[in-house]
Amino acid sequence: MSTPSRAALQPVVWRGRAMGADATITLYHSRPGIAQKLLARCQALVASLENQLSLFQPASALCRLNRDGALDGAPRALLDVLRMASDIHQSTDGAFDVTVQP
């Protein structure tokens, strides 16, 4: 099976907002329909992470945690990020502090 030439690869682009900033995802594939399906999966992942981690969506898990001081049934991505932040906090002797938000 040969690799398609660069000219045969067609860009499929999504532009939107992620974590309060402009964002772009560009996929190149010789079959645009496949790229569109992959791009839809990427968009779903971005939306899921926004719902968990965004400081710009009042209903996100992170905003609810900051607002309420506790969160029952925290989503996996938020727990993973908080564990990583705790590890970095410890390894930097507190120089990195994830608790800067109110």
One Martini backbone bead per residue (centre of mass of N, CA, C, O) as a GRO file, in nm:
protein
  102
    1MET     BB    1   0.094   0.038   0.025
    2SER     BB    2   0.063   0.361  -0.054
    3THR     BB    3   0.143   0.683  -0.011
    4PRO     BB    4   0.010   0.967  -0.033
    5SER     BB    5   0.032   1.246  -0.171
    6ARG     BB    6   0.023   1.563  -0.072
    7ALA     BB    7  -0.180   1.649  -0.300
    8ALA     BB    8  -0.404   1.423  -0.209
    9LEU     BB    9  -0.440   1.583   0.039
   10GLN     BB   10  -0.720   1.691   0.230
   11PRO     BB   11  -0.846   1.953   0.393
   12VAL     BB   12  -1.000   1.958   0.721
   13VAL     BB   13  -1.189   2.215   0.895
   14TRP     BB   14  -1.190   2.351   1.230
   15ARG     BB   15  -1.367   2.627   1.383
   16GLY     BB   16  -1.338   2.770   1.720
   17ARG     BB   17  -1.389   2.708   2.065
   18ALA     BB   18  -1.139   2.673   2.340
   19MET     BB   19  -1.098   2.770   2.647
   20GLY     BB   20  -1.158   3.080   2.538
   21ALA     BB   21  -1.041   3.014   2.247
   22ASP     BB   22  -0.921   3.002   1.957
   23ALA     BB   23  -0.971   2.724   1.722
   24THR     BB   24  -0.788   2.461   1.534
   25ILE     BB   25  -0.861   2.191   1.305
   26THR     BB   26  -0.641   1.992   1.093
   27LEU     BB   27  -0.709   1.755   0.839
   28TYR     BB   28  -0.541   1.498   0.649
   29HIS     BB   29  -0.690   1.339   0.357
   30SER     BB   30  -0.785   1.143   0.084
   31ARG     BB   31  -1.066   1.116   0.258
   32PRO     BB   32  -1.292   1.342   0.361
   33GLY     BB   33  -1.499   1.160   0.509
   34ILE     BB   34  -1.304   1.058   0.722
   35ALA     BB   35  -1.217   1.332   0.830
   36GLN     BB   36  -1.498   1.418   0.925
   37LYS     BB   37  -1.533   1.194   1.136
   38LEU     BB   38  -1.282   1.268   1.302
   39LEU     BB   39  -1.366   1.561   1.357
   40ALA     BB   40  -1.621   1.489   1.518
   41ARG     BB   41  -1.462   1.350   1.746
   42CYS     BB   42  -1.298   1.597   1.827
   43GLN     BB   43  -1.538   1.779   1.898
   44ALA     BB   44  -1.646   1.595   2.123
   45LEU     BB   45  -1.394   1.613   2.299
   46VAL     BB   46  -1.389   1.915   2.340
   47ALA     BB   47  -1.670   1.932   2.472
   48SER     BB   48  -1.607   1.746   2.710
   49LEU     BB   49  -1.370   1.912   2.826
   50GLU     BB   50  -1.529   2.170   2.867
   51ASN     BB   51  -1.738   2.042   3.074
   52GLN     BB   52  -1.492   1.991   3.282
   53LEU     BB   53  -1.244   2.243   3.243
   54SER     BB   54  -1.384   2.509   3.217
   55LEU     BB   55  -1.379   2.867   3.300
   56PHE     BB   56  -1.616   2.960   3.070
   57GLN     BB   57  -1.825   2.747   3.200
   58PRO     BB   58  -2.044   2.748   3.458
   59ALA     BB   59  -2.118   2.417   3.423
   60SER     BB   60  -1.860   2.315   3.481
   61ALA     BB   61  -1.686   2.125   3.692
   62LEU     BB   62  -1.477   2.339   3.773
   63CYS     BB   63  -1.676   2.567   3.842
   64ARG     BB   64  -1.831   2.410   4.056
   65LEU     BB   65  -1.592   2.360   4.240
   66ASN     BB   66  -1.518   2.657   4.288
   67ARG     BB   67  -1.803   2.746   4.392
   68ASP     BB   68  -1.865   2.489   4.609
   69GLY     BB   69  -1.591   2.313   4.708
   70ALA     BB   70  -1.742   2.068   4.564
   71LEU     BB   71  -1.763   1.725   4.394
   72ASP     BB   72  -1.972   1.504   4.278
   73GLY     BB   73  -1.868   1.297   4.046
   74ALA     BB   74  -1.607   1.343   3.913
   75PRO     BB   75  -1.449   1.364   3.634
   76ARG     BB   76  -1.178   1.217   3.501
   77ALA     BB   77  -1.027   1.462   3.378
   78LEU     BB   78  -1.024   1.628   3.638
   79LEU     BB   79  -0.873   1.427   3.815
   80ASP     BB   80  -0.619   1.411   3.638
   81VAL     BB   81  -0.543   1.713   3.653
   82LEU     BB   82  -0.526   1.733   3.964
   83ARG     BB   83  -0.305   1.522   3.999
   84MET     BB   84  -0.095   1.663   3.825
   85ALA     BB   85  -0.091   1.928   3.984
   86SER     BB   86   0.003   1.799   4.248
   87ASP     BB   87   0.269   1.687   4.142
   88ILE     BB   88   0.386   1.962   4.056
   89HIS     BB   89   0.369   2.099   4.327
   90GLN     BB   90   0.566   1.902   4.467
   91SER     BB   91   0.813   1.921   4.255
   92THR     BB   92   0.813   2.262   4.315
   93ASP     BB   93   0.761   2.340   4.612
   94GLY     BB   94   0.490   2.529   4.527
   95ALA     BB   95   0.528   2.707   4.266
   96PHE     BB   96   0.296   2.538   4.178
   97ASP     BB   97  -0.055   2.666   4.181
   98VAL     BB   98  -0.387   2.564   4.133
   99THR     BB   99  -0.528   2.769   4.368
  100VAL     BB  100  -0.574   3.064   4.228
  101GLN     BB  101  -0.853   3.025   4.238
  102PRO     BB  102  -1.135   3.092   4.429
   0.00000   0.00000   0.00000
